[in-house]
Structures are given as C-alpha cells and as structure tokens.
C-alpha cells in the first residue's frame, strides 16, 4: 500500500471549490523526473476522483509510474474531448529558491513550488473543473476524458507514449484535446494577447563527435579535438540556422502586428520577410527569444564528454545536441543546416526524433477563443506555436489535435517563460481560480 501525504477526508469532498488548495497538495508530492515516482501523487488524485464519484482506470508500464484515466459521461452528441496533463516535474538541483520547492507555500499572492506552472497548476484546474461539472450535474455533448500522465519531462515512454502505443482504445473517437502550454498572456507592444497553442516544435536529439590528434598535454596541439570543440560551440552560439516561416507562425505574427502600434508593427512585419528576419529580431530586445525559436530550427549543446586524464589531450570528444525542429522538417534537414556551422569533419548521428503533426486541425479553436474572450475581454486570443515539445506529439498519432489551453490571467510583470523550470517557480492565486473557471466553461460548452 502506498502511503499518501494527504489522506482523503470529508473536507476533501468539495475540494473542487478550492483549486488553490488542490494545487498545493499536488506540489507537496516530490515527482522530480528522473526518477519520477509519480505513484503517490497519482494515487492521491485517484482517491479524490473516487470520492467524487468517478470510476478510474490505472495503467502503468512501470509500477511506480502509473497513469490514470477517468471519464465524465456526455450525451453522445459529440465526440469525446480529452483533457490531459502530467504530474512529473523537472529537477530543482543546484537552484536557489526563496521558498521551499515542495511545500506549496502561499506567499506574496503566489503559490510557490516546482510544478506550479508546469504542470500541476494546469492539472489542478482540470481536476477542479471536472469534479465541479459532476457535482453540478453538467452533461456535455460529448464525454470528457481526463488522463493523468507520468514521465512527460523525459521521453514520455512511461506516460503518453505508453498509453498511445498500448491502450489507444481508451481514446477511441477523440478528435480534440486540451493540454499544455497556452492560454496565458503575452504582452507585446503594449497589448495583451492570449496565445492558444495549436502547434509545437519537436525534439531532434543528435550526437556530434569531434576528433583530433591526442597525446601528452605538455605539448601544444592547436589541431586537437578540444580546438575543434571550441570552434563548434562558437559557431552554434554565434550563428542562426536558416529562416523558415510556417503557416501558424505567420498567422500569429500577422495578428500581433495588426494590433500593435509602430514601430513594433513594422518590425513584426519584417520578421515575415526571410531576408530581413534576423535583422528585425535584433530590434525586438527582450522579446527576441520568443520569435527567434519560432522562425528557425535550433540546436543547443547540452552534454559534453571527452578526456580521461588531466595530462592527456583527448583524441575524441562527444557532444549531445538538443535540436528542435519546426513542423514539417526532418532530422536530415537539421543536419544539412548544421553542416556550414560545424564543418565536414564533425560526425553527426541521430539519437532520437519524435515528430508531431505538420499542420493543425483548427476545428475547436473558435470555441476556445470565445471562452477566453468572455473570461477576459481585455485580451486578444490568437493561435501560437511553442518552441517546446509536449505529449501532444504522441496523441497526434491517434489523429488527436491538442490545444495548449491552461488559462492564466497573469500580470504584465510576470514572465511565464522565465519562471517555468526555474528557481522560484510560482503562480498567482487568482490565476489558478481563473483557469479552473475557464476550463469548466470548456467542459460545459463543449459540443
């Protein structure tokens, strides 16, 4: 039997009315991946759902890394709608936090802790909305399926990847899904935009090997593998890969440009002219990184291994490269684009690539736009692509379109991108309630 930190009691029966408290409870489970150890957290959610009257199914590739599926019955007039999110989180190692990362502490108007944004906050919203719908007798046009997943923060092989490969029948008939990231504001040119994710980049992991003469470290070797490594890293740092303007990003940038004043308007329009894209990016200041990753395939060196002794020059060095491909591009495209930077003597080898869909299905988009507009009339909803990779790539293999939609009405001085995965990850209390209410509207209005 798994010991739970949060035993279910009478007070927990209406916890859907307190999404913030639900989030605090989820944060208090240390589900750092690796190793994950998601079972206690998933079992806690299972108990909550059972008390609320839901039947649940637990499916696990590994015993301590389970996934949970439950369903709110609809009227059968529309296909099922999938809500999904993961309980695992990234490491906090060597980070300096102002508040403990696994206490779910409330301070300064925020809930602090690892997973507050990615993505226990989104899960708390989904759980609260689903339990509220059942308590209020909501019967949507289609079934609402909730999937609680493990292992998103590594490769997803114990989570969404496992479910799609081995239990695809659980998602029979689903066309659309709600997942991460999206539904939170982007403040650009003095305007507020709610980006709804409809597309994402997919990861393409490579291994690069550089070689050179080794030998005694007392002798200077300017043609060594370490010199080749320096040239490779400098090239990756200083040079962008070619510009690619995909349809979703074009629509995103055109909608933003139509709403902002000069000179931001003209700069954004220039982003869509490949010969001027990189120059325009340099004028965007702090927002450069947002658009840069959406207009190029990208690569970062993340793990470097070489050398065994301090007095021996290594003859071979291995570099792991985290590549991110735009929709419609394949690993061979990335290797071709890298050649002018890394040179012909560097060996490039594919480690893994999980492609996603090349083009989105926008069938549910207008519904989500209408709901977010009603929730916050001051914001402008628009479709976006995100530079990260999510479990959406697995569900796309079943023909399911994911919309990144965990709505949060964040203030202008709060940077989602700089807070996620970082020290002091946190979420405003009001944003949790906002998201739970908005997802409830999705469930209620679906179909």
SEBABA-413817 format. One record per residue: residue in three letters; x, y, z of N, C-alpha, C, O in turn. Coordinates in steps of 0.1 Angstrom, whole numbers, plus 5000, padded with zeros to 4 digits. Each point is the difference from the previous one (the first is absolute). Layout:
BEGIN
ALAXYZXYZXYZXYZ;...
***
This chain:
BEGIN
UNK500949885000499150125000500950125000501050015007;UNK498650094985500850134999499550105010498850025001;UNK502150035007499750105010499750134993500850044992;UNK498150025012499750134994500250115010499749995012;UNK500850124983500350125009498750075003499950075010;UNK499149914982498750085001498949905001499349984989;UNK500449965022498849915001498750064997499850125003;UNK499449814990498750054996499050015012499949905007;UNK499550214995499050015011498850084995499950044989;UNK499249985020498850074996500350144995499350054991;UNK501750025014500450134995500449994985499950104993;UNK500649795002500549994987498949984990500250014988;UNK498649965016498949974991499650114991499549984989;UNK500750145015499750124992501250084997500050124999;UNK501149814999501350074998500050074986500850094998;UNK498349874994499950074987499650155001500350084991;UNK499249955021499750145002501250085004500050125002;UNK501149815001501250065005501249964991500949925005;UNK499250124982501049954991501450045006501049924997;UNK499250195010501350035005500549905010501149965000;UNK498050005009500349895010500449874993500949935004;UNK498350044986500349884992501450014994500849905000;UNK499650214994501350024995501149985011501049944997;UNK498850125014500949995011500349855003501149965003;UNK497849964998500149865003500949934989500849915004;UNK498950124984500849944989501550035001500849914997;UNK499550225005501450045001500749925011501249984999;UNK498149995012500749935011500549864997500749945009;UNK498950014980500649874996501250034991499950064990;UNK501249895015501350024992500049904989500349885002;UNK499450164986499949924988501150044990499849994988;UNK501450045017501150044992500349894991500249885004;UNK500050154983500249904990501450034993500150114994;UNK500949805006499949875007500150015015500650095005;UNK498949815002499449874996498650014997499449904994;UNK499950215010498650014998499249965013499550095006;UNK500449784997499349965012498650065001499750065010;UNK499649944978498750075000498949935007498950055002;UNK501349825002498949925006499350075012498750004999;UNK502050055011499250065011499150114996498950025004;UNK501650074986499250114996498849954992498950055001;UNK501349854990498949954992499049935009498850014997;UNK501749925013499149935009499150105008498949985003;UNK501750145001499350105006498950054991498850025004;UNK501550014984499050054990498949894998498850034999;UNK501649855001499149884998499050015012498849984998;UNK501750045014499150005011499050125000498849985003;UNK501750134993499150124998498949974990498850035003;UNK501549914986499049974990499149905004498850014997;UNK501649885010499249905006498950065009498849975000;UNK501750115009499150075010499050084993498850015004;UNK501650054984499150094993499049924991499150064993;UNK501149815007499049914992500549964987499249944992;UNK502150085005500549964987500649855000500549965010;UNK499349974980500749874998501350034993500050084990;UNK501149865014501350034995500649874995499749895005;UNK501350124986500849894995501450045001500550114996;UNK500349815010501550025002500749914990499849885000;UNK501150184992500849924991501450045001500450125001;UNK500549785000501450035003500949914992499949885000;UNK501150184994501149924994501049965011500549895000;UNK499750195010500849975012499150045012499350105001;UNK500849815009499150015012500050135007498950055004;UNK502250014997500150135008499850124991500250115004;UNK499449874983499850114990498749984993499949984988;UNK499050025020498749974994499350124993500550125002;UNK498549854990499250104993498649975004499649895003;UNK499650224998498649985004499150064989500350104994;UNK498649835003498950044991498750005006499649905007;UNK499650204992498650005005499250084989500550064991;UNK498149935011499150054990498850065006499449945009;UNK500250184987498750065003499149974988500350054989;UNK498649885013499149964989499350134994499550085007;UNK500549924980499350104993498749944993499649895003;UNK499750194989498849964994500249924987499049944995;UNK502250055000500349924988499750084987500049944990;UNK499850195011499750084989501350054993499950064989;UNK501249925018501350054994501049905004499849925009;UNK501450074984501149915004500550045013499850115005;UNK500949795002500650035013501050114999500750024989;UNK499550065021501050105002501049955010499649965011;UNK501750054986501149955009500650125007500450104994;UNK499749895019500850095008501249925006499849895005;UNK501450164994501149925005501150095005500250124996;UNK500649835014501150075005500949905008499649895003;UNK501650165000501049915007500350055014499950125003;UNK500449785005500350035014501550005003500450055011;UNK500449914980501450005003500650144997499450084993;UNK501749965014500650134999501549994998500649895001;UNK500050224995501450004998500750025013499450045010;UNK501949954990500850005012500150155005499950094993;UNK500449915020500350135007501450005004500550105007;UNK500349814989501449985005500850134996499950054989;UNK500950005021500950114998499350134997500650094995;UNK498149925008499350124999499850065014499849935009;UNK500250204991499850075013498650065000499750094993;UNK499549855016498650045001499750095012500649995010;UNK498550114988499650085011499049935009499950035012;UNK499449884982499049925008500349854997500549974989;UNK499249945020500349864998499349954987498850034999;UNK501849894993499349964987499049905001499249984990;UNK500749955021499049895001499150025012499549905006;UNK500250224998499150035011498750064996499050015007;UNK500950044980498850064996499650125008498950035003;UNK502150055001499850115009499350124993500350034989;UNK498850035019499450134995500750115006500150025012;UNK500450074979500750125004500050114990500249974988;UNK499550155016500150124990499049984989500250054989;UNK498749885013498949994990500349894990499349994990;UNK501749925013500349894991500049875008500150005012;UNK499749894980500349875005501449964994500250004988;UNK500749975021501449974996500349854999499449935009;UNK501350034982500449865000500349954986499450054990;UNK501449845009500249944987498849934995499349925007;UNK500350124981498849954994498850105000499049974994;UNK501250145013498950105001499650044986498850024998;UNK502149994993499650044986500149874991499149994991;UNK501849935011500349884991500049875008501049975006;UNK497949954994498750064996498949965010498949974997;UNK501550035016499149965011498950125001498949975004;UNK501550154993499050114999498949974990498850015003;UNK501649954985499049964990499249885004498850004998;UNK501849905008499349885005499050045011498849955000;UNK501550145009499150045010498850074994498849975004;UNK501450114986498950064993499149894993498750015002;UNK501949904991499249894994499249925010498849974998;UNK501949995013499349925010498950075006498949955002;UNK501350185002499050075006498850024991498849995004;UNK501450044983499050024990499249874998498750015000;UNK501949884999499449874998499149965012498849964998;UNK501850055014499249975012498850095002498949965004;UNK501350174993498950105001498949964990498850015003;UNK501649954985499049974990499149885004498850004998;UNK501949905008499249895005499150045012498849965001;UNK501750125008499350045012498750084996499049995006;UNK501250094983498950084996499149944989499150064995;UNK501249815002499149934991500250044985499049984992;UNK502150075005500350044986500149884991500649905003;UNK498750104985500049904991500450054986499150054993;UNK502249965004500450064987499549914988499649895002;UNK500650174987499649934987500849874998499549904994;UNK501750105010500949884999500649975013500150085009;UNK500349794993500849965012501250095002500650044990;UNK499749995022501350065003500949905007499749955010;UNK501450024983501049915005501250085006500550094994;UNK499849875018501250065007501149895001499749895005;UNK501550154990501149915002501150075008500550104997;UNK499949835014501150055009501249924996500049885001;UNK501150194995501149934993501350015009500250095007;UNK500649814991501450005006500950034988499749994989;UNK501650045015501150004991500050094988500749974990;UNK498650145011500150104989501450074999500450034989;UNK500249995023501250085000501349934995501050064999;UNK498949814998501149944993499549964986499850094991;UNK500049795006499649964987498549964998499649984989;UNK499750015022498649965000499749864998498949964997;UNK502249955003499849864997499249935010499349904997;UNK500650155016499249935010498650075001499249955007;UNK500650164986498850085001499249994987499549904997;UNK500450224997499250014988500449904989499249944993;UNK502250045005500549914990499549865002499649934991;UNK500450035022499549865004498549994997499649904994;UNK499650205010498649994999499650004985499149924996;UNK501550164996499750004985500449874994499249954991;UNK501950005012500549874994499249885005499849914992;UNK499950085021499449885005498550015004499449905002;UNK500150224999498650015005499250114992499350085005;UNK501049924982499350104991498550005001499450104998;UNK500049785005498649995001499450095010498850035000;UNK502050015010499550105010499650134994499250085006;UNK501349954983499850134993499249994987500150094992;UNK499149805007499249984988499150124997499250045009;UNK500850014979499150104996500450145003499450104996;UNK501749925012500450135004500750084988500849944993;UNK498750185005500650084990500950125005501050044995;UNK498550015017500750125006500349975014499449925007;UNK501750154997500549985014500450145005500450094993;UNK499649935021500550115007501249965008499949915008;UNK501250164990501249965007500850135003499550115000;UNK501849875001500950125002500650044986499849934991;UNK500850185008500150135007499150104992499749974988;UNK499850135019499250104993498950055009499749955010;UNK499650154985498950065007500550115010499250045008;UNK502149994992500550115009500450124992500349984988;UNK499850145018500250124992501550014995500949965006;UNK499250104982501250054994499850154999499150054993;UNK501850035014499950144999501050064990501249995002;UNK498250054986500950054989499550134995498850024997;UNK502150085002499650134995498950075008499250074994;UNK500749905019499050065008498749944999499050055006;UNK500949844987498749924999500149875006501149945002;UNK497850005002499949875007499449904991498950014995;UNK501949885002499649894991499949875008500949975008;UNK498049964990500049865006500349904988499349984991;UNK501949965011500449914990499449865003500249945010;UNK499150014980499549865001500849914991500150024988;UNK500649895019501049914992499249914991499149925005;UNK501350084982499449914991501149914993499749914993;UNK501650135009501149934994501250015009500150095009;UNK500949824989501250015008501149944992499949934990;UNK501350115014501249944994500249865006499549975011;UNK501349954982500349875005501549985002500850054992;UNK499549875018501449995004500749904990499449914995;UNK501950125002500849924992501450005006500850094998;UNK499449805009501349995008501149944991499849894994;UNK501350185006501249954992501249985009500150065011;UNK500849864984501349995006501050044990500149964989;UNK500850145015501150054991501349945006500250015012;UNK500649954979501349955005501150074992500050014988;UNK501050055020501150074994501349925004500149955011;UNK500850054979501249925003501250084996499950104992;UNK501249865014501350074997501149925006499849915008;UNK501550134989501149925006500050025015500050115005;UNK500249785002500250015015501449995003500949994992;UNK499450005021501449985004500250075013499150045008;UNK502249984995500450065013499650145000500250084991;UNK499349975021499450135001501150115002499750125001;UNK501649835000501050105001500450074987500650105000;UNK498949844989500350064987498850074994498949955001;UNK501350174993498950084995499449924988500749954991;UNK498050045008499349944989498850084995498950005006;UNK501450084984499050104995499049934991499050074995;UNK501249815001499149934991499349885008499649914994;UNK500350115019499549895008498450004999499450094995;UNK500149805011498549995001499450115009498950054997;UNK501950005013499450105008500050134992499050085002;UNK501949954989500050124992498849994990499350104998;UNK500449784997498849984991498850025008499050064995;UNK500949895018498950035008499750145002498950054999;UNK502250035003499850155002499450064988499150095001;UNK501449874987499450064988498549964998499250094996;UNK500549795008498649954998499150085010499050054995;UNK501449975017499250075010499850154997499050055001;UNK502150004994500050144996499050024988499350105000;UNK500849814991499150014988498549995004499250084995;UNK500549835014498649985004499550125008498950044999;UNK502050035008499750125008499850124991499150085003;UNK501749934987500050134992499150004988499850104994;UNK499949785001499350004987498649935001499849905007;UNK499250164987498749944999499949914988500750014991;UNK498449895011499749924988499050074991499550115004;UNK500349844984499150074990498650045005499549935009;UNK500050174986498650055004499049914993500149964988;UNK498850005019498949934995498750065006499950015012;UNK499250034979498750065005498949904997499549984989;UNK500149965022498949904999498650075001499950115005;UNK499149834990498650065000499550055013499550115001;UNK500749815010499550055013500750125005499450095005;UNK501949914993500850125005499750124991500050115006;UNK499849874982499650114991498750065005499950135002;UNK499149795001498750055005500250075013499450105003;UNK501449845006500250065013500650144999499550095006;UNK501649924986500750134999499150104993500050125004;UNK499349844986499150104993498950055009499750125000;UNK499749795009499050055009500650095011499450105003;UNK501849875001500650095010500350144994499850105005;UNK500849894983500450134993498850084997500150135000;UNK498749814997498850084997499550085013499250094998;UNK501249875014499550055012500950105007499650075010;UNK501749934987501050085007500350134992499950004988;UNK500650105019500350124993501450004995500849915003;UNK499650194988501450014995500850045012499550055010;UNK501949924990500749934989499949855001500549934991;UNK498950015020499949865002499349934988500449904995;UNK498650174999499249944989500949974988500049894995;UNK500950215001500849984989501149905002500449924991;UNK500150075022501049905003499449864999500749914994;UNK498150075011499449874999499749964985500249894996;UNK499450214996499849974986501349964993500049914992;UNK501150155012501349964994500449865004500749944992;UNK498850015019500449865004499549904989500649904999;UNK498450144994499449914990500750014987499549944990;UNK501550145009500850014987501349935003500950065007;UNK499449824988501149925004501450084999500949975008;UNK499250114982501350084998500250105011501150055002;UNK497849995006500150105010499749955014500150075010;UNK499549804991499649945012501050025012499750055010;UNK501549914987501050005011500450145004500350025012;UNK499750084979500250145003498950055009500250075010;UNK498649904986498850045008500049945014499650075010;UNK500949814991500049945013500950085010499750015012;UNK501450044983500950075008499450135006500550055010;UNK498450004984499450125005498849975010499450095005;UNK500449784998498949975009500449995015499149985008;UNK502150044995500450015014499749875007500449894996;UNK499050125016499749895008499049904994500049885005;UNK499350164985499049904994500649934988499349934993;UNK502050095005500749944988499949855001499749934990;UNK500550015022500149865002498749934996500049894995;UNK498950175008498749954997499849974986499649894996;UNK500850214995499849984986501149934993499849934990;UNK501450085015501249944995499849854998500249944989;UNK499349995022499949865000498849954991500049894995;UNK499150205001498949964992500250024985499249964992;UNK502050105005500350034986501249934995500550014989;UNK500149905020501249934996499949865007499449985011;UNK501249924983500449885007501150045009500850094997;UNK499349855015501050045010500849885005499549895000;UNK501750145005500849905006500750065012500650115000;UNK499549815011500850045012500849885004499649895001;UNK501750145002500949895005499749995015500050105007;UNK499749784998499649985013500949915009500150025012;UNK500549884982500949915007501349984992499949964988;UNK501250065018501349984994500849905007500250015013;UNK500449904980500849895007501349984992499949994987;UNK501250015020501349984993501150015010500050085009;UNK501049844989501250015008499849915012498949995006;UNK502249944998500049915012501150045010499849975012;UNK501250104984501150055009500350144997500050054989;UNK500450025022500350144998501350024992500150114994;UNK500849805005501250024993500049934986501149984994;UNK497749985001499949944987499050074992498850025004;UNK501650034984499150074991499149904993500549904994;UNK498250115008499049904994500150004985500150114994;UNK499749785000499949994985498650004995499850004988;UNK499249995022498649994996499250075010500149975012;UNK498950114984499150075009498649984995499850024988;UNK499349955021498649984996499150115006500250045011;UNK498950024980499250115004498549964997499749974989;UNK499550035021498549984998499450134996500250105007;UNK499049904983499450124995498549985001499449914994;UNK499950195012498650005001499550094989500050125001;UNK499549814988499550074989498450015001499449915005;UNK500150204990498550024999499650034986500550104995;UNK498749824999499650014987498650074998499149975008;UNK500750124983498750054997499249894993500549914994;UNK498250105007499149914993500349994985500250104994;UNK499849775002500349984986501449974996500349974989;UNK500650045021501549984997500449875007499449965010;UNK501649984984500549875005501550015004500650104997;UNK499949805010501450005005501050034989501050075002;UNK498849884986501050034989500050144997501150054996;UNK497850025005500050154998500950075010500850094997;UNK499149875015500850065011501549974998500850105001;UNK499549784995501449974998500650084988501150055001;UNK498149974989500450084988500250145004501050064996;UNK498150005013500250145004501250015009500650115001;UNK499749795006501250015010501349994993501050055005;UNK499149894983501349974994500850134998501250005003;UNK498350114992500850124998500650065013500950075000;UNK498449895012500550055013501049915006501050045005;UNK498749834995500949905007501149954991501049955005;UNK498950074982501149954991499749854995499249935006;UNK501650034985499949874994500649895008499749884998;UNK501250155011500749905008499349965013500549915006;UNK498450154997499349965012499049904996499250014991;UNK500849885017499049894997498750035007500050035012;UNK498949974981498750025006499249874999499949944990;UNK499550035022499249875001498750035007500050075010;UNK498949884984498750025006499849915012500349884999;UNK499350185012499749925012498549975001499649885001;UNK499650224997498549975001499350134995500450115002;UNK498549864990499250114996498549955001499749904994;UNK499550185013498649975001499250104992499750115006;UNK499949874982499350104992498650025005499449915005;UNK500150214992498650035003499350034986500649984990;UNK498150065011499350034988500650124992500550095007;UNK499449914980500550114992499050125000500550124999;UNK498249855002499050114999498949985010499649885002;UNK500050225005499049985010498549994995499750054989;UNK499549895019498549994997499450115009500149995013;UNK499350114981499650125008498549995003499450115004;UNK500049774996498649995002499450055013498950045001;UNK501949955010499550045013500550145004499750065010;UNK501150004981500750135003499050115003500250075010;UNK498849954982499150115002499349995013499750105007;UNK499949784997499449985013500850055011499650075010;UNK501749894990501050045011500250155000500150065010;UNK499949994978500250154999498850075006500250105008;UNK498649864990498850065005500049995016499650105006;UNK500849794999500149985015501050095006499750065010;UNK501549954984501050095006499750144999500350085009;UNK499049964980499650144998499050045011500050115005;UNK499149804998499050035010500650005014499650085008;UNK501449844994500750005013500850125003500150055011;UNK500550014978500850125001499950084987500749984991;UNK498350115008499850084988501250094996500050054989;UNK500949975021501150094996501149934992500950074995;UNK499049805004501149924992499549974986498849994997;UNK502249994995499849964986500549864998501249975000;UNK497949934998500449864998500649984986499550074990;UNK501549855008500649974988500749865000500449965011;UNK499749984977500749875000501550025001500650094995;UNK500149825012501450005002500649864998499449905002;UNK501950114995500849885000501050025012500450115003;UNK499949785004501050025011501349934996500049904993;UNK501050145013501449954996500249875008500949924996;UNK498450055014500249885008499349884993499250024991;UNK501049865015499349884995499249945012500550005011;UNK498349964986499149955010499549864996500449944990;UNK498750005019499449874997499050014988499549904995;UNK500350224999499150014989500549924988499249954992;UNK502150035007500649924989499549865000499849944989;UNK500050005023499549865001498550004996499749914992;UNK499550185013498649994997499750034986499049964994;UNK501950124999499850034986500149874992499449994989;UNK501249915016500149874992498649934999499849914992;UNK499350135017498749955000499050104993498849985000;UNK501850124993499150104993499450105010499050064996;UNK501649955016499550105010500750134999501350005001;UNK498050114997500650135001500050065014498950015006;UNK502250024999500150065014500050154998500750064992;UNK498650005017500150155002500650035014499549955010;UNK501650124990500650045012499150115006499950114995;UNK499549855017498950095005499849985015499149935004;UNK501850125003499950005015499950155004501150065004;UNK497850004995499950155001500450065013499749955011;UNK501150154988500550075012500150154996500650044990;UNK498750045018500050154998501250055007499850055012;UNK501349954982501350045007500250154998499750064990;UNK500950015020500350144999501250034991500849914997;UNK499350214998501150034990501449985006500949974992;UNK499350055021501349985005500449865004501049975006;UNK498249934990500349865003500349934986499250004991;UNK502049955009500449934987499949855002500749935008;UNK498350014985499849865000501349934995500449905006;UNK500250144983501149944994501249995009500849915000;UNK499450205008501250015009499849935013500949985007;UNK497849994996499749945013499949854999500349925010;UNK499250024979499849864999501449935000500950054993;UNK499249845014501249925002501150075007501149945002;UNK498650185003501150085007499849995015499049955005;UNK502050115002499850025014498850105002499750084992;UNK499649905019498850095004498949984990499250104998;UNK500649794996498849974992498850035009499949955012;UNK499150124983498950045008498850044991500250024988;UNK498649995017498950054993499150085008499849975012;UNK499750144983499150095008498749925004499549924992;UNK500150105020498849935005498850024991499249914997;UNK500650224998498950034992500049934987499049974994;UNK502250005001500249934987499549865001499449944990;UNK500749995021499649865002498450004999499549924993;UNK499950175015498550014999499550034986499049954996;UNK501750154998499650044986500149884991499049984992;UNK502049945009500249884991498949905002499549944991;UNK500350035022499049905004498650044994499349914995;UNK500350215007498750054995499950004985499049964994;UNK502150074999500050004986499949864994499349984990;UNK501549925016499949874995498649945003499549924992;UNK499950125019498649955003499150054989499149924996;UNK501150204999499250054988500249914988499149984992;UNK502249985006500249924988499249875001499449954991;UNK500749995021499249875003498550024998499449924993;UNK500150195012498650035000499550034986498949964996;UNK501950114996499650054987500449904989499650024988;UNK501249885015500549914989498949944992499149945005;UNK501150084981499149934991498750084998499249964992;
***
